[in-house]
Amino acid sequence: MRDFFNPEDEDYNPVEHALFDKGMEIEEVVHNIIQLIPEDGHGILKEVAADMMSEAMMLSVKVVGAKGDVFYSHKMQNAAIIRKAANDLILHEHSFREWGFEENDYFLLVRKLVEEYRLLFVQWVEGFDQWNYLIDRWGLFNPPGVTAHDHDPDDDIPFDPDEFYDFDNDDDD
C-alpha cells in the first residue's frame, strides 16, 4: 500500500494520519463483522453489509482525497461525505438486528471506534485553511463569512480562451 503520510514530508499532518489509520481500523472491524453473516443469511442483510463495507472504506479514502486538495470547499465536501458514512455505519446496526444477525454485540465496538474517529475528525476539520477557498456556488461548503452570492475576485482577471489556446495559429508545424 502506498504511504500517503510520510512524517518527513513538509505537509505531514499527524492528526490526518491518525484519522486515516483509525478509518482503516474501522474498515477491518466492519470486514470482520460482515464475515460473521451466515452463508444462508437473508439477502437484504448481505446488501446492507455491502453498503456498510463501502461506508467503512470512505472513512480513509476521503481523508486521502482531502489531503490531495488545497481548497477549503473541496476538503469540506470530503468531510461531509465522511460524516455521513460514519453516521450510516452506526445506523446499520438496526438493519442487522432486524434481519436476524445474531452477533450484534460487535456493533458496540463499531460505535466506540466511530466515536474515537469523530474526535480526530473534529480536530482535523478545525485545521482546514479557511483562507484558501473557491466560492461554493451551492452555498454548502464556504468558509464562515463567505456566501454563494459573493463576488469572486478571479472573475476580474481578463481571460480570453481563444487567445490562451490559440487554436487558429498553426506555427508549431
C-alpha positions as CSV (number, residue, x, y, z in Angstrom):
1,M,0.0,0.0,0.0
2,R,1.2,3.5,-0.8
3,D,2.3,5.6,2.2
4,F,0.2,8.8,1.9
5,F,1.5,10.0,5.2
6,N,5.3,10.3,5.4
7,P,6.4,12.2,8.6
8,E,9.3,13.6,6.7
9,D,7.0,15.4,4.2
10,E,6.7,19.1,4.5
11,D,2.9,18.9,4.6
12,Y,2.7,16.0,7.1
13,N,-0.2,16.2,9.4
14,P,-0.2,13.8,12.3
15,V,-3.9,14.3,13.0
16,E,-4.7,13.5,9.4
17,H,-2.5,10.4,9.6
18,A,-4.2,9.2,12.8
19,L,-7.6,9.8,11.2
20,F,-6.7,7.7,8.2
21,D,-5.3,4.9,10.5
22,K,-8.5,4.9,12.6
23,G,-10.6,4.7,9.4
24,M,-8.6,1.7,8.3
25,E,-9.1,0.1,11.8
26,I,-12.9,0.6,11.4
27,E,-12.8,-0.9,7.9
28,E,-11.1,-4.0,9.3
29,V,-13.6,-4.4,12.1
30,V,-16.5,-4.0,9.7
31,H,-15.0,-6.5,7.3
32,N,-14.7,-9.0,10.2
33,I,-18.3,-8.4,11.3
34,I,-19.5,-9.0,7.7
35,Q,-17.6,-12.3,7.7
36,L,-19.9,-13.4,10.5
37,I,-23.0,-13.3,8.3
38,P,-24.1,-16.9,7.8
39,E,-23.9,-18.2,4.2
40,D,-27.7,-18.7,4.3
41,G,-28.3,-15.3,5.7
42,H,-31.1,-13.1,4.4
43,G,-30.3,-11.4,1.0
44,I,-31.1,-8.0,2.3
45,L,-28.6,-8.5,5.2
46,K,-25.9,-9.1,2.6
47,E,-26.9,-5.9,0.7
48,V,-26.7,-3.9,3.9
49,A,-23.4,-5.5,4.6
50,A,-22.1,-4.3,1.2
51,D,-23.3,-0.8,1.9
52,M,-21.6,-0.9,5.3
53,M,-18.3,-2.0,3.8
54,S,-18.5,0.8,1.3
55,E,-19.1,3.3,4.0
56,A,-16.3,2.0,6.1
57,M,-13.9,2.4,3.2
58,M,-15.0,6.0,2.7
59,L,-13.5,6.9,6.1
60,S,-10.0,6.5,4.8
61,V,-10.4,7.1,1.1
62,K,-12.0,10.6,1.6
63,V,-9.2,11.6,4.0
64,V,-6.7,10.8,1.3
65,G,-8.9,12.7,-1.2
66,A,-9.0,15.8,1.0
67,K,-5.2,15.5,1.6
68,G,-4.7,15.8,-2.1
69,D,-6.7,19.1,-2.3
70,V,-5.9,22.5,-1.0
71,F,-9.3,24.2,-1.3
72,Y,-11.4,24.6,1.8
73,S,-14.7,23.9,0.0
74,H,-13.3,20.6,-1.5
75,K,-12.0,19.5,1.8
76,M,-15.3,20.2,3.4
77,Q,-17.1,18.3,0.7
78,N,-15.0,15.2,1.6
79,A,-15.6,15.8,5.3
80,A,-19.4,15.8,4.7
81,I,-19.2,12.5,2.9
82,I,-17.1,11.1,5.7
83,R,-19.6,12.3,8.3
84,K,-22.5,10.7,6.5
85,A,-20.6,7.4,6.1
86,A,-19.7,7.3,9.8
87,N,-23.3,8.0,10.9
88,D,-24.6,5.4,8.5
89,L,-22.2,2.8,9.9
90,I,-23.7,3.2,13.3
91,L,-27.3,3.1,12.0
92,H,-26.7,-0.2,10.2
93,E,-26.9,-2.0,13.5
94,H,-30.7,-1.6,13.4
95,S,-30.9,-3.3,9.9
96,F,-28.6,-6.1,11.0
97,R,-30.8,-6.7,14.1
98,E,-34.0,-6.5,12.1
99,W,-32.8,-9.1,9.6
100,G,-31.7,-11.7,12.2
101,F,-28.0,-11.0,12.6
102,E,-27.0,-12.6,16.0
103,E,-23.6,-11.0,16.6
104,N,-24.9,-7.5,17.4
105,D,-22.5,-7.0,20.3
106,Y,-19.8,-6.3,17.8
107,F,-21.6,-3.1,16.9
108,L,-20.6,-1.7,20.3
109,L,-17.0,-1.9,19.1
110,V,-18.0,-0.1,15.9
111,R,-19.7,2.7,18.0
112,K,-16.6,3.0,20.2
113,L,-14.3,3.2,17.2
114,V,-16.5,5.7,15.3
115,E,-16.5,7.9,18.4
116,E,-12.7,7.9,18.5
117,Y,-12.7,8.7,14.8
118,R,-15.2,11.5,15.4
119,L,-12.9,13.2,17.9
120,L,-10.0,13.0,15.5
121,F,-12.3,14.2,12.7
122,V,-13.3,17.4,14.6
123,Q,-9.6,18.2,15.2
124,W,-8.8,17.5,11.5
125,V,-11.6,19.8,10.2
126,E,-10.6,22.6,12.5
127,G,-7.2,22.5,10.8
128,F,-8.5,23.3,7.3
129,D,-7.2,26.6,5.9
130,Q,-10.3,28.7,5.6
131,W,-8.5,31.4,3.6
132,N,-7.6,29.0,0.7
133,Y,-11.0,28.6,-0.9
134,L,-13.0,28.7,-4.1
135,I,-16.6,30.0,-3.6
136,D,-19.0,27.2,-3.5
137,R,-21.9,28.4,-5.6
138,W,-24.1,25.8,-4.0
139,G,-23.5,27.5,-0.7
140,L,-22.8,24.4,1.4
141,F,-19.0,24.4,1.9
142,N,-17.9,28.1,2.1
143,P,-15.8,29.3,5.0
144,P,-17.5,31.4,7.6
145,G,-18.4,34.9,6.2
146,V,-18.4,33.7,2.5
147,T,-21.7,33.2,0.7
148,A,-22.7,31.6,-2.6
149,H,-23.5,35.1,-4.0
150,D,-20.2,36.8,-3.1
151,H,-18.2,38.3,-5.9
152,D,-15.3,36.1,-6.9
153,P,-12.2,38.3,-7.5
154,D,-10.9,35.8,-10.0
155,D,-13.8,37.0,-12.3
156,D,-12.0,40.3,-12.7
157,I,-9.0,38.7,-14.3
158,P,-9.3,39.1,-18.1
159,F,-9.2,35.8,-19.8
160,D,-9.8,35.1,-23.5
161,P,-9.8,31.3,-24.1
162,D,-9.2,31.8,-27.9
163,E,-6.1,33.8,-27.1
164,F,-5.0,31.3,-24.4
165,Y,-5.4,28.2,-26.6
166,D,-4.5,30.0,-29.9
167,F,-6.4,27.4,-32.0
168,D,-6.0,29.5,-35.2
169,N,-2.2,29.7,-35.1
170,D,-0.5,26.7,-36.6
171,D,3.0,28.0,-36.2
172,D,4.0,24.7,-34.5
173,D,4.3,22.9,-37.8
